[in-house]
Amino acid sequence: AILATVAYALFITPNDLEARHETIVLSNWQGGANLRIAHVSDLQTVGFCQREAKAAALVNAFNPDLVIFTGDYIAGPFNDPAPAVA
């Protein structure tokens, strides 16, 4: 069970990107037109890779007005941050 959990966490979950579309109605919104926001989180990548390319394609297809990145966008190696920073 432990080996299966580790394999799932390393090989399945990282490539399982999810895109959801939610509509939030704000009764006091004074902004006029609708605002499209893309929220990107937990990519945990080290440098540009296929996962980031897929995430970028999903975000671009949504055509957002604003993109917000939160939480675990990059991961190690922490002894050499250059790939993650790039």
CYANA upper distance limits for C-alpha pairs under 8 A (distance plus 0.5 A):
  1 ALA  CA      5 THR  CA      6.63
  2 ILE  CA      6 VAL  CA      6.69
  3 LEU  CA      7 ALA  CA      6.59
  4 ALA  CA      8 TYR  CA      6.54
  5 THR  CA      9 ALA  CA      6.61
  6 VAL  CA     10 LEU  CA      6.59
  7 ALA  CA     11 PHE  CA      6.28
  7 ALA  CA     12 ILE  CA      7.89
  8 TYR  CA     12 ILE  CA      5.44
  8 TYR  CA     13 THR  CA      6.71
  9 ALA  CA     13 THR  CA      5.87
  9 ALA  CA     14 PRO  CA      7.56
 10 LEU  CA     14 PRO  CA      7.08
 11 PHE  CA     15 ASN  CA      7.58
 12 ILE  CA     16 ASP  CA      6.89
 14 PRO  CA     43 LEU  CA      7.93
 14 PRO  CA     44 GLN  CA      8.47
 14 PRO  CA     51 ARG  CA      8.30
 15 ASN  CA     51 ARG  CA      6.86
 17 LEU  CA     51 ARG  CA      8.36
 17 LEU  CA     55 ALA  CA      7.71
 19 ALA  CA     58 LEU  CA      7.59
 35 LEU  CA     64 PRO  CA      8.38
 35 LEU  CA     65 ASP  CA      6.87
 35 LEU  CA     66 LEU  CA      8.48
 36 ARG  CA     63 ASN  CA      8.10
 36 ARG  CA     64 PRO  CA      5.29
 36 ARG  CA     65 ASP  CA      5.67
 36 ARG  CA     66 LEU  CA      7.08
 37 ILE  CA     64 PRO  CA      5.84
 37 ILE  CA     65 ASP  CA      6.47
 37 ILE  CA     66 LEU  CA      5.38
 37 ILE  CA     67 VAL  CA      6.30
 37 ILE  CA     68 ILE  CA      7.85
 38 ALA  CA     59 VAL  CA      6.97
 38 ALA  CA     62 PHE  CA      8.12
 38 ALA  CA     64 PRO  CA      6.37
 38 ALA  CA     65 ASP  CA      8.48
 38 ALA  CA     66 LEU  CA      6.79
 38 ALA  CA     67 VAL  CA      5.19
 38 ALA  CA     68 ILE  CA      6.63
 39 HIS  CA     67 VAL  CA      6.46
 39 HIS  CA     68 ILE  CA      5.33
 39 HIS  CA     69 PHE  CA      6.52
 39 HIS  CA     70 THR  CA      7.94
 40 VAL  CA     67 VAL  CA      7.89
 40 VAL  CA     68 ILE  CA      6.60
 40 VAL  CA     69 PHE  CA      5.31
 40 VAL  CA     70 THR  CA      6.81
 41 SER  CA     69 PHE  CA      6.33
 41 SER  CA     70 THR  CA      5.47
 41 SER  CA     71 GLY  CA      5.84
 41 SER  CA     72 ASP  CA      6.97
 41 SER  CA     73 TYR  CA      6.64
 42 ASP  CA     70 THR  CA      7.92
 42 ASP  CA     71 GLY  CA      6.10
 42 ASP  CA     72 ASP  CA      5.01
 42 ASP  CA     73 TYR  CA      5.83
 42 ASP  CA     74 ILE  CA      8.50
 43 LEU  CA     51 ARG  CA      7.98
 43 LEU  CA     52 GLU  CA      7.77
 43 LEU  CA     72 ASP  CA      6.80
 43 LEU  CA     73 TYR  CA      5.45
 43 LEU  CA     74 ILE  CA      7.20
 44 GLN  CA     72 ASP  CA      5.75
 44 GLN  CA     73 TYR  CA      5.39
 44 GLN  CA     74 ILE  CA      4.90
 44 GLN  CA     75 ALA  CA      5.35
 45 THR  CA     49 CYS  CA      7.89
 45 THR  CA     51 ARG  CA      8.22
 45 THR  CA     52 GLU  CA      7.95
 45 THR  CA     73 TYR  CA      7.09
 45 THR  CA     74 ILE  CA      5.25
 45 THR  CA     75 ALA  CA      5.89
 45 THR  CA     84 ALA  CA      7.62
 46 VAL  CA     74 ILE  CA      6.44
 46 VAL  CA     75 ALA  CA      6.12
 46 VAL  CA     76 GLY  CA      6.91
 46 VAL  CA     77 PRO  CA      7.98
 46 VAL  CA     83 PRO  CA      6.41
 46 VAL  CA     84 ALA  CA      5.18
 47 GLY  CA     74 ILE  CA      8.39
 47 GLY  CA     83 PRO  CA      5.19
 47 GLY  CA     84 ALA  CA      5.18
 47 GLY  CA     85 VAL  CA      7.69
 47 GLY  CA     86 ALA  CA      6.52
 48 PHE  CA     52 GLU  CA      6.59
 48 PHE  CA     53 ALA  CA      7.95
 48 PHE  CA     86 ALA  CA      8.19
 49 CYS  CA     53 ALA  CA      6.84
 50 GLN  CA     54 LYS  CA      6.61
 51 ARG  CA     55 ALA  CA      6.68
 52 GLU  CA     56 ALA  CA      6.52
 53 ALA  CA     57 ALA  CA      6.71
 54 LYS  CA     58 LEU  CA      6.75
 55 ALA  CA     59 VAL  CA      6.69
 56 ALA  CA     60 ASN  CA      6.49
 57 ALA  CA     61 ALA  CA      6.53
 58 LEU  CA     62 PHE  CA      6.97
 59 VAL  CA     63 ASN  CA      7.23
 59 VAL  CA     64 PRO  CA      7.68
 60 ASN  CA     64 PRO  CA      7.72
 69 PHE  CA     73 TYR  CA      7.75
 74 ILE  CA     84 ALA  CA      6.41
 75 ALA  CA     84 ALA  CA      7.31
 76 GLY  CA     80 ASP  CA      8.17
 76 GLY  CA     81 PRO  CA      7.29
 76 GLY  CA     84 ALA  CA      7.51
 77 PRO  CA     81 PRO  CA      6.72
 77 PRO  CA     84 ALA  CA      8.38
 81 PRO  CA     85 VAL  CA      6.57
 82 ALA  CA     86 ALA  CA      6.55
